[in-house]
Amino acid sequence: MAEKDGKNPVQSAERIFQVMEALAEHGEMGLMELSAALGLHKSTVHRLLMSLIYMGYARQDETTQKYMLSYKVVSMAGKLLDRMDILQIARPYMQRLSDVSGETVHLVKREGNNTLYIDKIEAKVGSIRMVSHVGMIRPMYCSGVGKAIMATLSGEELKKIWDESTIEKKTKKTITAYEHMLETLEEVRKNGYALDDEENEEGVSCIAACLYSYKKKVEYAFSISGPSSRMTMERIGELTADVKSVQRDLSAELGHRF
């Protein structure tokens, strides 16, 4: 019945979470501020605050008398985020991209100076044999997913990765000059996505984007890969909106706030 009329079956629970959400959004607030913001009588708000303080989820500043959330909330959120299964969360999004594009989709995780392929969804029809497979490790400099991650790093970290990597021509199009890579990464930042124009594997091109999360550093990226004959610049332009949509929605689910 509660689902039909859209009402919370436990009103007190709804109100206590409203208090927590207000404190999370605005920071420390006084009793009257909270009362006005929530449209609740101050005695009701005071009772809810006392309950939160008793359970350790809020505290009151002795000097200002204002209320704020405690670090118990942060600890609880951290435990939840640490238990997130990236594969389980990301798989529906990766499948969506594969269905929309008709191409193969990869999900990778950064491992030092390399990327580790942790998921791959094959194109349903017209797929070509690719060297990629789950468990494969590739250097970041020669792939779309790698460049998507590299574009989020500082200049110092980029130079370190470049100096520690064995830079070699995987194909005739592989970028092997550092200045050229810096220019390419600037394009990635400007466009919001990275490209691999047969730089890692001849005959295969891709569009890639990084994934943001609650952590400060980017750890994951994904790509749509297909034969270069199909992955033309026109086709990549058509896929850009889908890639950015998945980047935004999945990053939000991983705890990132844009």
C-alpha positions in Angstrom: 0.0 0.0 0.0 2.9 2.3 0.9 4.3 1.9 -2.6 1.0 2.9 -4.2 0.5 6.1 -2.4 4.2 7.0 -2.3 4.2 7.7 1.5 6.9 6.6 3.9 5.4 4.0 6.2 7.6 5.2 9.1 7.3 9.0 9.3 9.8 9.3 12.2 12.4 7.5 10.0 11.7 9.9 7.1 12.1 12.9 9.4 15.4 11.7 11.0 16.9 11.2 7.6 15.7 14.6 6.5 17.7 16.1 9.4 20.8 14.1 8.4 20.4 15.1 4.7 20.1 18.8 5.7 23.2 18.6 7.9 25.1 16.8 5.2 24.1 19.4 2.6 24.6 22.6 4.6 27.1 21.7 7.3 26.5 22.8 10.9 23.1 24.4 11.5 21.3 25.8 14.5 18.0 24.4 15.8 15.9 27.3 14.3 17.7 27.0 11.0 16.9 23.3 10.8 13.3 23.9 11.9 12.8 26.5 9.2 14.6 24.4 6.5 12.6 21.3 7.2 9.2 22.9 8.0 9.0 21.1 11.3 8.4 22.4 14.8 11.6 23.1 16.7 10.6 20.6 19.5 10.3 17.9 16.9 13.6 18.8 15.4 15.2 18.9 18.8 13.9 15.4 19.6 15.3 14.1 16.4 18.7 15.7 17.0 18.9 14.2 20.5 18.2 10.8 19.0 21.0 11.3 16.4 23.4 12.5 19.1 22.5 9.5 21.4 23.3 7.1 18.5 26.6 8.9 17.7 25.5 10.2 14.3 25.5 13.9 15.2 27.1 16.2 17.8 26.6 19.7 19.1 29.3 22.4 19.2 29.6 23.6 22.7 30.5 27.1 21.7 28.1 27.9 18.8 25.4 25.4 20.0 25.0 24.4 16.3 24.6 20.8 15.2 26.6 18.8 12.7 27.0 15.2 11.6 29.7 13.1 13.3 32.4 11.1 11.6 30.4 7.9 12.4 28.4 8.7 9.2 31.7 9.0 7.2 32.9 5.7 8.7 29.7 4.0 7.7 29.8 5.4 4.2 33.4 4.3 3.8 32.6 0.7 4.9 29.8 0.6 2.3 31.9 2.0 -0.5 34.8 -0.4 0.3 32.5 -3.3 -0.1 31.2 -2.2 -3.5 31.7 -4.8 -6.2 32.7 -2.7 -9.3 32.0 -5.6 -11.7 28.5 -6.1 -10.4 27.7 -2.3 -10.4 29.4 -1.6 -13.8 28.2 -4.7 -15.8 24.7 -3.3 -16.6 26.2 -0.1 -17.9 28.8 -1.9 -20.0 26.1 -4.1 -21.4 24.1 -1.0 -22.2 27.0 0.4 -24.2 27.5 -2.8 -26.0 23.8 -3.1 -27.0 23.7 0.5 -28.1 26.9 0.4 -30.1 26.9 -3.2 -31.3 30.6 -3.3 -30.4 32.9 -4.8 -27.8 33.1 -3.0 -24.4 36.0 -3.2 -22.0 36.3 -2.3 -18.3 39.8 -1.8 -16.9 41.5 -1.0 -13.6 44.7 0.9 -13.2 47.5 -1.2 -11.8 50.5 1.0 -11.3 51.7 2.2 -14.8 49.5 -0.4 -16.5 45.8 -1.2 -17.0 44.3 -4.5 -16.0 41.3 -5.7 -18.1 38.7 -6.8 -15.6 35.6 -7.2 -17.9 34.9 -7.6 -21.5 31.5 -7.8 -23.3 31.8 -9.2 -26.8 29.9 -7.6 -29.7 26.9 -9.8 -30.5 27.3 -9.8 -34.3 30.1 -8.9 -36.7 32.8 -9.0 -34.0 36.5 -9.4 -34.9 39.0 -11.3 -32.9 40.8 -9.0 -30.5 43.9 -9.7 -28.4 42.1 -8.3 -25.3 40.9 -10.6 -22.6 40.0 -10.5 -18.9 43.2 -10.6 -16.9 45.3 -9.0 -19.7 47.7 -6.2 -18.6 48.7 -3.4 -21.0 50.7 -0.2 -20.6 48.7 2.9 -20.3 50.4 5.0 -23.0 49.1 3.0 -26.0 45.4 2.5 -25.3 42.3 4.6 -25.1 41.5 3.5 -21.6 45.0 4.2 -20.5 45.0 7.7 -21.9 41.6 8.3 -20.3 43.1 7.6 -16.9 46.4 9.4 -17.7 44.5 12.6 -18.6 43.4 12.9 -15.0 46.9 12.8 -13.5 49.4 15.5 -12.6 52.3 16.4 -14.9 54.7 14.9 -12.3 52.9 11.6 -12.2 52.6 11.5 -16.0 56.3 11.9 -16.4 57.0 9.2 -13.9 54.7 6.8 -15.7 56.3 7.6 -19.1 59.9 7.2 -17.7 59.1 3.9 -16.1 57.3 2.4 -19.1 58.9 0.7 -22.0 57.8 2.9 -24.8 57.6 1.0 -28.0 55.7 0.9 -31.3 52.9 -1.6 -30.9 51.7 -0.4 -34.3 52.8 2.2 -36.8 50.4 4.6 -35.1 51.5 4.2 -31.5 52.5 7.5 -29.8 56.1 7.2 -28.7 57.1 10.9 -28.3 56.3 12.4 -24.9 55.4 15.8 -26.2 53.0 14.2 -28.6 51.4 12.3 -25.7 51.0 15.5 -23.7 49.2 17.2 -26.6 47.0 14.2 -27.0 46.1 14.2 -23.3 45.2 17.8 -23.5 42.7 16.9 -26.3 41.3 14.2 -24.0 40.7 16.7 -21.2 39.1 19.1 -23.7 36.8 16.5 -25.3 36.0 14.4 -22.2 37.0 11.2 -23.8 40.0 9.4 -25.3 40.6 7.7 -28.6 42.7 4.8 -29.7 43.3 5.0 -33.5 44.9 1.6 -34.0 47.6 2.5 -31.5 47.4 -0.7 -29.6 46.2 -3.2 -32.2 46.1 -2.8 -36.0 42.6 -2.7 -37.4 41.0 -1.9 -34.0 39.9 1.6 -32.8 38.0 2.7 -29.7 36.5 5.5 -27.7 37.2 5.5 -24.0 36.4 7.4 -20.8 37.5 7.3 -17.2 35.3 6.6 -14.2 35.2 8.9 -11.2 34.3 7.7 -7.7 34.4 8.9 -4.1 38.2 8.5 -4.2 40.5 11.3 -5.2 42.4 9.3 -7.8 40.8 7.7 -10.9 41.2 3.9 -10.9 38.8 2.7 -13.7 38.1 3.4 -17.3 36.0 1.8 -20.0 35.9 1.7 -23.8 33.9 0.8 -26.9 36.2 -1.0 -29.3 35.6 -2.3 -32.9 37.1 -2.7 -36.3 38.5 0.6 -37.6 36.3 0.3 -40.7 33.2 0.7 -38.5 34.7 2.9 -35.8 35.0 6.0 -38.1 35.2 9.5 -36.7 31.5 9.9 -37.7 30.5 6.8 -35.7 32.7 7.8 -32.8 30.9 11.2 -32.8 27.6 9.4 -32.6 28.8 7.3 -29.6 30.2 10.2 -27.6 26.8 11.1 -26.0 26.4 7.4 -24.8 29.9 7.2 -23.5 29.6 10.5 -21.5 26.1 9.4 -20.2 27.5 6.1 -18.8 30.5 8.0 -17.4 28.3 10.4 -15.6 25.7 7.9 -14.3 28.1 5.1 -13.3 30.5 7.6 -11.6 27.6 8.9 -9.6 26.7 5.4 -8.5 30.4 4.9 -7.5 30.0 7.9 -5.1 31.3 10.8 -7.2 29.6 14.2 -7.0 30.0 16.3 -10.1 
